[in-house]
Amino acid sequence: MDSAFNQRLCELIRDHKVDTILEEAAGLHPKACVELLADELNVRWLNIDISAEKRKLVADSALTSMYDTLQDLNLHTQRENVWLVEISKAVTSSGLVICGLCHVLSLSEKARWLDFEVEAQT
């Protein structure tokens, strides 16, 4: 893990009294860097992403587009909706969600609609 990223995560966890770290972690190796940090700090960690098998059931127009820059907003929305369900079930007091940059603002806004207090960090 990049030391600056590690330091920022530690600061956020401490300053916000995070009880659960939730990560878009599909495809990561077991016990990847953020999960190891959670273990070290005795904070609960959850992979909130849909499984690779379930993801295959959701169409992704980016895979068939003639443009390699296309992002399928329907796929992003469906994944984020699943994440919000998992976040709602898992967080007791304060959670830290780690996701790709493409999701930060849209997920934050959806969480705010659900009356979560949100602070977006990039």
Residue, then its C-alpha position, 0 to 999 in steps of 0.5 A: m500500500d502506498s504510505a500516503f494512502n495508508q496514512r490517510l486511511c488511518e487518519l480517517i478511521r481515527d478521526h471518524k471513529v470508523d467501525t466498518i470499512l467497506e470496499e469495492a473489492a471484487g477481484l482483489h486478492p484475499k487479505a489485500c492491503v485495506e483488509l490487512l489494515a482493518d485487521e491491524l486496527n481491529v476494524r470490521w472489513l467487508n467486500i461490498d461488491i457483487s461477485a464476479e458470477k453475479r456481475k456476469l448477469v448484468a449487461d455491461s455495454a462498455l464491453t461491446s462499445m467501439y469506444d474504450t472510454l465508455q462507462d456503463l451507467n446502468l451497471h454502475t447504478q446497479r452495483e452502487n444500489v447493492w453497495l448501499v444495501e450492504i452499507s445500510k446493513a453493516v455500518t453501526s455508527s461510522g463507515l469508510v467506503i473505499c471505491g473507484l473514483c468513478h463511483v465517489l460522487s454518484l455513490s455519495e449522492k445516493a447515500r445522502w438521499l438515504d440520509f447518510e452524512v457523507e464526506a467524499q474524499t478522493 
